[in-house]
Amino acid sequence: MAARRVPPEMFRFATEQNADLYTAILHVFGDANERLETALGLDDIDGRLASVGFFRDLDPDELGRALAQLGKWQLLDVIQNHSADYSTAAEYERGNLHYSLTRRGEAAFAGVQHALAVLASAGALQTAVLDAITDRLDALYGLLLEPTSADRRVFTTLSELESHLEALRSNTKQFNGELQRLLRAENADLDTFHEVKRATVTYLQEFVTDLDHRSRAIRDAIRRVESLGVATLRRRALLGAELSPMGAQDPAPAWLEHRRLRWEGLRLWFDPGDGARPRADELHTVARRAIVALLATLERIGESRRRSSSAARDFQVLARVFAAAPAEDDLHRLWGAAFGLTPARHAHLRHTDPELIPAGTSWAAAPSVEVSTLLRRGGRAERFSRTGRVRDVAAVRREREERARRERAELEAVWARLRTDGPVRLSALGTLDHEALARLLDLLGQALDGPVDSSGARRATTSDGQVEIVARPTGDGRLAVIRTPRGVLTAPDHTVDITLLGRPVAPGIQPSIVSVPAPPMPPGPPARSAPAGSPIRTPVAPGSSAGR
């Protein structure tokens, strides 16, 4: 950690008494560096202070003392200019010395600029950045596939990818900080507070929509690039970077290490491996929790507006009255008025045997009357009537059992029709009934969301473990078109193999999907004509011409 320690006097210019002058001088040098001017004289600095917003009149020696102090803090270098001609000693003293920013001065000025930019900026969750990361990864994959592509294009594409990742990280951190401050804000104007929180809920809901799909697309793009070798990517980017040879050390190792750390950061966000949770999923969780918290706050605001007063406000008013009471007796009277007994609800009750109470007996001397719990707590008298009949639910139970058996039989029939004797292409299915298509899409969707095994396939089973599907992309870019009575489904073609585990096929039911040899799968990105994660499930009725 010692290598990352900031020099103790690096930012003293921003806290000292003449901080405005020191900061203005650094701004002058920053503007000069943008115009490729590396050294400035005393008159040049004095004449440009107004251009950076410093208009105070300086004493004759104040600017020189400020420059000397910046040089003492190692933010400026002092250079003697021997190329000019000087006619007087005063002119020599004023024009001989030139100043330029040191490396520490450049870092200090950049730190101040970054701090001001962060204070003036607001974080954002931008789906366009996620799409840009996917595009840059696909571009890198295409460049690595083509050995004759220019190394400079590899370098610029990798730089664009890193800049998009850095924008995602910084914007997300700033937005999360603003979001947490918004959740803690309770004393703002109610109208403004209500509108801001409602707009934030809408903003978060739009962002989390398709966030899983975008994260999955980035993860697949990362794996495609890594299949061609990240070391090759960095080597070609290093050749295209054309690093400057100036300096005592070779800049290539540090540059490659920086690229490695950036790539590891990309993997932490979208594909960390080893069962770890990607940060993009954590972002999804934070957004969902924030939506729930904001909606709860909006509901509380709405309810407080509907009521003329609230219990909290009543207690606050009561506390102020208690604090203003002149004497202790007034406090007791106030307590009795605020928390005293309510009117008696049992005054109408009679004793179970009124004849035992002599006439004229005072209520204080009379026997007590039993008050039921319901009357004491809810204000309602108990009423006793005949116990209701217990409903006979045998017919309802039989109906539910019959419906469950019927649904189970229909489900088994659907899976029996979907069973295959080997790999079959979805494009060969043709026409299916809607129920079978829904079952097939559910199972295929689970498979495509799962990991790839050692054979390159994705697997999934039903919740009861009786049906298994093995799916592989065809890799030829073809689309599968499946027609149902309710419409037409178009999606990337896949090869599927559906097996019934540990359950024989019902008598008289034959599989209606014919096995079709799976074509070879060349490497390459999946077809873009439909979402990569969209699965297709479709059973065909026995005897249908689909798949023949």
Rosetta blueprint (number, residue, H / E / L):
1 M L
2 A H
3 A H
4 R H
5 R L
6 V L
7 P L
8 P L
9 E L
10 M L
11 F L
12 R H
13 F H
14 A H
15 T L
16 E L
17 Q L
18 N L
19 A H
20 D H
21 L H
22 Y H
23 T H
24 A H
25 I H
26 L H
27 H H
28 V H
29 F H
30 G H
31 D H
32 A H
33 N H
34 E H
35 R L
36 L L
37 E L
38 T L
39 A L
40 L E
41 G E
42 L H
43 D H
44 D H
45 I H
46 D H
47 G H
48 R H
49 L L
50 A H
51 S H
52 V H
53 G L
54 F L
55 F L
56 R L
57 D L
58 L L
59 D L
60 P L
61 D L
62 E H
63 L H
64 G H
65 R H
66 A H
67 L H
68 A H
69 Q H
70 L H
71 G H
72 K H
73 W L
74 Q L
75 L L
76 L E
77 D E
78 V E
79 I E
80 Q E
81 N L
82 H L
83 S L
84 A L
85 D L
86 Y L
87 S L
88 T L
89 A H
90 A H
91 E H
92 Y H
93 E H
94 R H
95 G H
96 N L
97 L E
98 H E
99 Y E
100 S E
101 L E
102 T L
103 R H
104 R H
105 G H
106 E H
107 A H
108 A H
109 F H
110 A H
111 G H
112 V H
113 Q H
114 H H
115 A H
116 L H
117 A H
118 V H
119 L H
120 A H
121 S L
122 A L
123 G L
124 A L
125 L L
126 Q L
127 T H
128 A H
129 V H
130 L H
131 D H
132 A H
133 I H
134 T H
135 D H
136 R H
137 L H
138 D H
139 A H
140 L H
141 Y H
142 G H
143 L H
144 L H
145 L H
146 E L
147 P L
148 T L
149 S L
150 A L
151 D H
152 R H
153 R H
154 V H
155 F H
156 T H
157 T H
158 L H
159 S H
160 E H
161 L H
162 E H
163 S H
164 H H
165 L H
166 E H
167 A H
168 L H
169 R H
170 S H
171 N H
172 T H
173 K H
174 Q H
175 F H
176 N H
177 G H
178 E H
179 L H
180 Q H
181 R H
182 L H
183 L H
184 R H
185 A L
186 E L
187 N L
188 A L
189 D L
190 L H
191 D H
192 T H
193 F H
194 H H
195 E H
196 V H
197 K H
198 R H
199 A H
200 T H
201 V H
202 T H
203 Y H
204 L H
205 Q H
206 E H
207 F H
208 V H
209 T L
210 D L
211 L H
212 D H
213 H H
214 R H
215 S H
216 R H
217 A H
218 I H
219 R H
220 D H
221 A H
222 I H
223 R H
224 R H
225 V H
226 E H
227 S H
228 L L
229 G L
230 V H
231 A H
232 T H
233 L H
234 R H
235 R H
236 R H
237 A H
238 L H
239 L H
240 G H
241 A H
242 E L
243 L L
244 S L
245 P L
246 M L
247 G L
248 A L
249 Q L
250 D L
251 P L
252 A H
253 P H
254 A H
255 W H
256 L H
257 E H
258 H H
259 R H
260 R H
261 L H
262 R H
263 W H
264 E H
265 G H
266 L H
267 R H
268 L H
269 W H
270 F H
271 D L
272 P L
273 G L
274 D L
275 G L
276 A L
277 R L
278 P L
279 R H
280 A H
281 D H
282 E H
283 L H
284 H H
285 T H
286 V H
287 A H
288 R H
289 R H
290 A H
291 I H
292 V H
293 A H
294 L H
295 L H
296 A H
297 T H
298 L H
299 E H
300 R H
301 I H
302 G H
303 E H
304 S H
305 R H
306 R H
307 R L
308 S L
309 S L
310 S L
311 A H
312 A H
313 R H
314 D H
315 F H
316 Q H
317 V H
318 L H
319 A H
320 R H
321 V H
322 F H
323 A H
324 A L
325 A L
326 P L
327 A L
328 E H
329 D H
330 D H
331 L H
332 H H
333 R H
334 L H
335 W H
336 G H
337 A H
338 A H
339 F H
340 G L
341 L L
342 T L
343 P L
344 A L
345 R L
346 H L
347 A L
348 H L
349 L L
350 R L
351 H L
352 T L
353 D L
354 P H
355 E H
356 L H
357 I L
358 P L
359 A L
360 G L
361 T L
362 S L
363 W L
364 A L
365 A L
366 A L
367 P L
368 S L
369 V L
370 E L
371 V L
372 S L
373 T H
374 L H
375 L H
376 R H
377 R H
378 G H
379 G L
380 R L
381 A L
382 E L
383 R L
384 F L
385 S L
386 R L
387 T L
388 G L
389 R L
390 V L
391 R L
392 D L
393 V L
394 A H
395 A H
396 V H
397 R H
398 R H
399 E H
400 R H
401 E H
402 E H
403 R H
404 A H
405 R H
406 R H
407 E H
408 R H
409 A H
410 E H
411 L H
412 E H
413 A H
414 V H
415 W H
416 A H
417 R H
418 L H
419 R L
420 T L
421 D L
422 G L
423 P L
424 V E
425 R E
426 L H
427 S H
428 A H
429 L L
430 G L
431 T E
432 L L
433 D L
434 H H
435 E H
436 A H
437 L H
438 A H
439 R H
440 L H
441 L H
442 D H
443 L H
444 L H
445 G H
446 Q H
447 A H
448 L H
449 D H
450 G L
451 P L
452 V L
453 D L
454 S L
455 S L
456 G L
457 A L
458 R E
459 R E
460 A E
461 T E
462 T L
463 S L
464 D L
465 G L
466 Q L
467 V E
468 E E
469 I E
470 V E
471 A E
472 R E
473 P E
474 T L
475 G L
476 D L
477 G L
478 R L
479 L E
480 A E
481 V E
482 I E
483 R E
484 T E
485 P L
486 R L
487 G E
488 V E
489 L E
490 T E
491 A E
492 P E
493 D L
494 H E
495 T E
496 V E
497 D E
498 I E
499 T E
500 L E
501 L L
502 G L
503 R L
504 P L
505 V L
506 A L
507 P L
508 G L
509 I L
510 Q L
511 P L
512 S L
513 I L
514 V L
515 S L
516 V L
517 P L
518 A L
519 P L
520 P L
521 M L
522 P L
523 P L
524 G L
525 P L
526 P L
527 A L
528 R L
529 S L
530 A L
531 P L
532 A L
533 G L
534 S L
535 P L
536 I L
537 R L
538 T L
539 P L
540 V L
541 A L
542 P L
543 G L
544 S L
545 S L
546 A L
547 G L
548 R L
